[in-house]
Amino acid sequence: MRFIVHGGKVLKGEIEVKGSKNAATKMMIVSLLTDEECVLENFPSIGDTDITKELCEHIGATVSFAHGVARLHTPTIKSHQVTQLTRRNRIPILALGPLLSRVGKAAVPVLGGDKIGARPVDIHLDGLQQLGAEITHDDTFFYASAPNGLKGATITLRYPSVGATENLILASVLAKGRTVIHNAAVEPEIMDIILLLQKMGAIIGLGSDRTIYIEGVEKLHGARHRILPDRNEAVSFACLGLAFPGNEVKVKNAVQKDLITFLNAVRKIGGEYRIEDDGITFYRKNGLVASEVETDTHPGFMTDWQQPFLILLTQAVGTSVIHETVYEDRFGYTEELNAMGANIAVFSKCLGELPCRYTGQAHPHSAIIAGPTPLRGIDTLKVRDLRAGMAHLIGALVAEGESVIEGIEEIDRGYEDLDARLKALGADITRID
């Protein structure tokens, strides 16, 4: 599938942020921890939730989506081995904890998802092994067992990995004893998952300096929970409001406290916003100015924000720098932007001040952007991953002329009914199956 986009149109109006993809998919896995029904409100209908639905159903869940509500019920585990997924994403490895807790064994596919680096899972596996899991793997599967059950442990993550933190929380809530996770990730989505688990009967405490405490319980029950708004959607739509002179976009359900670092970056480049009761409106009075940005774990500037924000920097006066410290290979999409007229150079040097895991490793993880450069539409923009695809789409909406974006299934993984929502703002976009 592809989008045909005619850019250069002024965008005005309201666009509503849906429930968080990164929370919804994980909460579907959380539901596997109980034999009672879980109900998730503000639920996004996107490609990644469809894939996760298939995973849960294979394990034994009954799953239904309707009108923004998901109902999941897994009275029994029918299969501890997940073998028949039509597509892959990063979610299956999170099923290790629930499967080990309920039936003592698990086999799940290796990671899929965005093509933005190796995504090593040794942090996940090391932590699970400290909880008592025995894990092996081949080229296609992870195999795990817990013959003596999972037991609490004190675990220090070498890096505050979101996925590893989630995995260890899910594995610990039904483990025997106390688990302490040091250097844990503390993203808003993780906090929302903790709120759901607490409603289900888990005992989870938050300490200072990225520490999470978990007291294992014997059983979890069902619960109803409203998923927090997707802050990645909010930033994508905010960038639409800032990208083109005359645009003014109200991002309904955008949450200020989850976007503090982004909002500061907006002010630094000359963008404007108004905090309102039901969202945030983004616009600009004057031109944008260059800035320096470094991605980091929360509460830093999120790695998923750098792609749409980079489009703004192509329209800013001066030389901007982005230093990507979370993933080692996330600037491949800039090749197409340069073909559209941008002036972006990618370097392996660390062009920033934050400590970086990739120092001296020759990974292309820093970018210099010279602007402003007018963008022009091109015939073929190939979507490399979800967030890069959104950057391409924002670039196409800014550019003069027609652009063709191929592989939009990747964009559909994270954005519900995106073309219809953009048309309501005045975008000229057509979906071709």
C-alpha positions in Angstrom: 0.0 0.0 0.0 1.1 3.6 -0.5 0.1 7.2 0.1 -0.1 9.8 -2.6 0.6 13.2 -1.0 0.3 16.7 -2.5 2.2 18.9 -0.1 2.3 22.6 0.7 -1.2 22.8 2.1 -1.9 24.8 5.3 -3.1 22.5 8.0 -5.6 23.7 10.6 -8.0 22.1 13.1 -8.1 19.5 15.8 -6.6 16.0 15.7 -7.2 13.5 18.6 -4.4 11.4 20.1 -5.4 7.7 20.5 -4.3 5.4 23.2 -0.6 4.6 23.5 0.7 1.8 21.2 3.6 1.1 23.5 1.3 0.7 26.5 -1.7 -1.1 24.8 0.4 -3.9 23.3 2.2 -4.5 26.6 -1.1 -4.4 28.6 -2.4 -7.1 26.3 0.5 -9.3 27.5 -0.2 -8.3 31.1 -3.7 -9.8 30.7 -2.1 -13.2 30.3 -1.0 -13.1 33.9 -4.6 -13.7 35.1 -7.4 -16.2 34.4 -9.9 -13.4 34.7 -11.1 -10.8 32.1 -9.2 -7.5 31.6 -10.8 -4.6 29.9 -8.7 -1.9 28.2 -10.3 1.5 27.3 -8.9 4.1 24.9 -7.6 1.2 22.9 -5.9 1.9 19.6 -6.9 -0.1 16.5 -3.5 -0.4 14.8 -1.3 -3.0 13.2 0.7 -3.8 16.3 -2.4 -4.5 18.4 -3.6 -6.8 15.7 -0.3 -8.7 15.8 -0.4 -8.9 19.6 -4.0 -10.1 19.5 -2.9 -13.0 17.3 -0.2 -13.8 19.8 -2.6 -13.8 22.8 -5.1 -15.9 20.9 -2.5 -18.5 20.1 -1.6 -18.7 23.8 -5.3 -19.2 24.7 -6.9 -15.8 25.1 -10.2 -14.7 23.8 -9.7 -11.1 22.5 -12.3 -8.7 21.1 -12.0 -5.0 20.0 -14.9 -2.7 19.6 -15.4 1.1 19.8 -12.0 1.8 21.5 -12.4 -1.0 24.1 -10.5 -4.3 24.2 -11.6 -7.3 26.2 -9.1 -10.1 26.9 -9.7 -13.3 28.8 -7.2 -16.2 29.2 -8.8 -18.8 31.6 -6.2 -21.4 30.6 -2.9 -21.4 28.7 -3.6 -23.6 25.7 -0.1 -23.3 24.2 3.2 -22.3 25.8 4.8 -22.2 22.4 4.1 -19.4 20.0 4.7 -20.6 16.5 2.1 -19.4 14.0 2.3 -15.6 13.9 1.7 -14.1 10.4 3.9 -11.1 11.2 6.5 -10.4 13.9 7.0 -7.6 16.3 9.0 -7.1 19.5 6.2 -8.2 21.8 6.5 -12.0 22.0 9.6 -11.9 24.3 7.4 -10.2 26.9 5.2 -13.3 27.0 8.0 -15.3 28.7 7.2 -14.0 32.2 3.4 -14.7 32.0 4.0 -18.2 30.5 6.6 -19.1 33.0 4.4 -17.9 35.9 1.4 -19.8 34.7 2.7 -23.0 33.2 6.4 -23.0 33.9 7.7 -23.1 30.3 7.6 -20.9 27.2 8.9 -20.7 23.6 8.5 -17.5 21.7 9.9 -16.1 18.4 12.9 -13.9 18.2 12.4 -10.2 17.9 10.9 -8.4 14.9 9.6 -4.9 14.7 11.4 -1.8 13.4 14.7 -2.1 11.5 16.6 0.4 13.6 19.5 -1.5 15.1 20.3 -4.9 16.5 18.0 -4.5 19.6 20.0 -6.9 21.7 17.9 -8.9 24.3 20.7 -10.1 26.6 19.5 -7.6 29.2 16.1 -9.3 29.1 17.5 -12.8 29.3 20.1 -12.0 32.0 17.4 -10.6 34.3 15.0 -13.5 33.7 17.8 -15.9 34.5 18.4 -14.1 37.8 14.8 -14.8 38.6 15.3 -18.5 38.1 14.5 -19.0 34.4 16.6 -21.4 32.3 16.8 -20.0 28.8 18.2 -21.2 25.5 17.7 -20.1 22.0 18.3 -20.8 18.3 17.9 -18.6 15.2 14.2 -18.5 15.5 13.0 -19.1 19.1 13.7 -18.4 22.7 13.0 -21.4 24.9 12.5 -20.9 28.7 11.6 -23.0 31.7 11.3 -22.5 35.4 11.3 -25.9 37.0 11.5 -24.5 40.5 9.3 -21.5 39.8 10.4 -17.9 39.5 11.9 -16.3 42.6 12.6 -12.7 43.5 16.1 -11.2 43.0 18.0 -8.0 43.1 18.8 -7.0 39.5 20.8 -4.1 38.2 20.3 -3.3 34.5 23.4 -2.1 32.7 21.2 0.3 30.7 17.6 1.4 31.5 16.0 -0.6 28.8 12.3 -0.2 28.4 11.7 -3.7 27.2 13.9 -5.4 29.8 12.2 -3.4 32.6 8.8 -4.4 31.3 9.8 -8.1 31.0 11.2 -8.2 34.5 8.1 -6.5 36.0 5.8 -9.0 34.3 8.0 -11.9 35.4 8.3 -10.7 39.0 4.7 -9.9 40.0 3.8 -13.6 40.5 7.3 -14.7 41.6 8.1 -15.8 45.1 9.6 -13.1 47.2 10.8 -9.6 46.6 12.4 -8.3 43.4 14.4 -5.1 43.2 15.2 -3.6 39.7 17.9 -1.0 39.8 18.6 1.4 36.8 15.1 0.6 35.5 13.3 2.5 32.7 10.7 4.9 34.1 8.8 5.9 30.9 5.2 7.0 31.3 4.0 3.8 29.5 5.8 1.7 32.2 4.1 3.7 34.9 0.7 3.1 33.2 1.5 -0.7 33.1 2.3 -0.6 36.8 -1.1 1.1 37.4 -2.9 -1.7 35.6 -0.9 -4.3 37.5 -1.7 -2.6 40.8 -5.4 -2.7 40.0 -5.0 -6.5 39.3 -3.5 -7.1 42.7 0.2 -6.6 42.2 2.4 -4.9 44.8 4.8 -2.6 43.1 6.7 0.3 44.6 8.8 3.1 43.1 12.0 4.2 44.7 14.5 7.0 43.9 17.1 6.8 41.2 15.3 4.4 38.8 14.5 1.7 41.4 11.4 -0.5 41.2 10.3 -2.8 44.1 8.0 -5.8 43.5 6.5 -8.1 46.1 5.4 -11.3 44.5 1.7 -12.3 45.0 0.0 -15.6 44.6 -2.7 -14.6 42.1 -3.8 -11.6 40.0 -7.4 -10.8 39.1 -9.0 -9.0 36.2 -9.3 -5.2 36.0 -10.5 -2.3 33.9 -8.0 0.4 32.8 -7.9 3.4 30.6 -4.7 3.6 28.5 -2.8 6.8 28.5 -2.6 8.9 25.3 0.2 8.1 22.9 2.9 10.7 23.3 4.5 9.7 20.0 1.4 10.5 18.2 1.2 13.8 20.1 4.7 14.8 19.0 4.1 13.7 15.4 0.9 15.9 15.2 2.7 18.7 17.0 5.4 18.7 14.4 2.7 19.1 11.7 1.4 22.2 13.4 5.0 23.6 13.5 6.3 22.5 10.2 4.6 24.9 7.8 3.9 28.7 8.1 0.2 29.3 8.8 -0.4 25.8 10.3 -2.2 25.6 13.6 -3.0 22.2 15.0 -4.7 21.4 18.3 -3.5 18.0 19.5 -6.4 16.8 21.6 -5.5 14.6 24.6 -1.8 15.6 24.5 -0.5 15.5 28.1 1.9 18.3 29.1 3.7 16.4 31.9 4.6 13.6 29.4 6.0 16.0 26.8 8.0 18.5 29.0 11.3 17.8 27.2 9.7 18.1 23.8 7.9 21.3 24.6 11.2 22.8 25.8 12.8 21.8 22.4 9.9 23.5 20.6 10.5 26.7 22.4 14.2 26.6 21.7 13.6 26.5 17.9 11.0 29.3 18.0 7.9 27.2 17.9 4.8 28.2 19.9 2.1 26.2 21.8 -0.8 26.8 24.1 -1.6 24.4 26.9 -5.4 23.9 27.0 -7.8 21.9 29.2 -8.2 19.1 26.6 -4.9 19.3 24.7 -2.1 21.5 23.3 -2.3 23.7 20.2 0.9 24.1 18.2 1.8 26.9 15.7 4.5 29.4 14.9 4.5 33.1 14.5 7.9 33.5 12.9 10.6 31.3 11.3 12.3 28.4 13.1 15.9 28.6 14.3 18.6 25.8 14.6 19.1 23.8 17.7 21.0 20.9 19.2 19.1 17.8 20.4 20.2 14.6 22.1 17.9 11.6 22.5 17.9 9.9 25.9 15.8 7.6 28.1 12.9 9.3 29.9 12.7 12.0 31.0 15.1 12.9 28.2 14.2 13.6 24.6 12.6 10.4 23.3 14.3 8.6 20.5 10.9 8.2 18.7 10.6 12.0 18.6 13.8 12.7 16.7 12.5 11.7 13.2 9.5 14.1 13.1 11.6 16.8 14.9 14.3 16.5 12.3 11.8 17.7 9.6 11.4 20.9 11.6 15.1 21.4 11.7 15.3 21.2 7.9 13.1 24.3 7.9 15.1 26.1 10.6 17.7 28.9 10.0 21.2 27.7 10.8 23.0 24.4 11.5 21.3 21.9 13.8 22.7 18.7 15.4 20.9 15.6 16.6 22.9 13.1 18.7 21.0 9.7 18.9 22.1 7.8 22.0 19.4 5.2 22.3 19.7 3.3 18.9 22.9 3.0 16.9 21.4 3.1 13.4 18.3 5.3 13.1 19.2 7.9 10.5 18.8 5.8 7.3 15.6 7.7 6.5 17.6 10.9 5.9 18.7 9.6 2.5 15.2 10.1 1.1 14.9 13.5 2.8 18.1 14.6 1.1 16.6 13.5 -2.2 13.7 15.9 -1.4 16.1 18.8 -1.0 17.2 18.6 2.6 20.9 19.1 3.6 21.6 16.4 6.2 25.0 14.8 6.9 25.3 11.7 9.2 28.4 11.0 11.2 29.7 8.2 13.5 31.2 10.7 15.9 29.3 11.5 19.1 28.2 15.1 18.4 26.8 15.8 21.9 27.5 16.0 25.6 25.5 13.0 26.9 27.4 9.8 27.7 26.9 7.5 24.7 27.1 3.7 24.4 28.3 4.1 20.8 31.4 6.2 21.3 34.2 4.9 18.9 32.0 2.2 17.4 31.6 3.7 13.9 27.8 3.7 14.1 26.0 6.4 12.1 24.3 8.0 15.1 24.8 11.8 14.8 23.3 14.1 12.2 24.0 17.7 11.1 21.1 19.5 9.5 21.7 22.8 7.5 18.6 24.9 6.9 16.3 26.2 5.9 16.0 24.1 2.7 12.7 23.9 0.7 11.5 20.4 0.2 10.1 19.0 -3.0 8.0 15.9 -3.6 9.6 12.8 -5.0 8.2 9.7 -6.7 9.3 7.1 -4.1 9.7 7.3 -0.4 10.2 3.8 1.0 9.2 3.4 4.7 12.0 1.9 6.7 10.3 1.8 10.0 7.3 3.3 11.8 8.7 6.6 13.0 10.9 7.2 9.9 7.7 6.6 7.9 5.9 9.4 9.9 8.9 11.7 9.2 8.6 11.0 5.5 4.9 11.7 5.6 5.5 15.1 7.5 8.2 15.9 4.9 5.8 15.1 2.1 3.2 17.4 3.6 5.7 20.2 3.8 7.1 19.7 0.3 5.9 21.3 -2.8 4.5 18.9 -5.3 3.5 15.2 -5.2 5.2 12.5 -3.2 4.5 8.7 -3.2 5.1 6.9 0.1 5.4 3.1 -0.2 5.2 0.5 2.5 2.7 2.4 4.6 1.8 -0.8 6.5 4.7 0.2 8.8 3.0 3.5 9.5 -0.3 1.7 10.1 1.4 -0.3 12.9 1.3 2.7 15.1 -1.2 5.2 13.8 -4.9 4.5 13.6 -6.8 5.7 10.5 -4.1 8.3 9.9 -5.0 9.5 6.4 -8.6 10.2 7.4 -7.4 12.2 10.4 -4.9 14.2 8.3 -7.6 15.0 5.7 -9.7 16.6 8.4 -6.8 19.1 8.9 -6.7 19.9 5.2 -4.0 17.5 4.0 -4.2 16.3 0.4 -3.5 12.6 1.0 -4.8 9.5 -0.8 -4.4 5.8 0.2 -3.8 3.4 -2.6 -4.2 -0.3 -1.8 
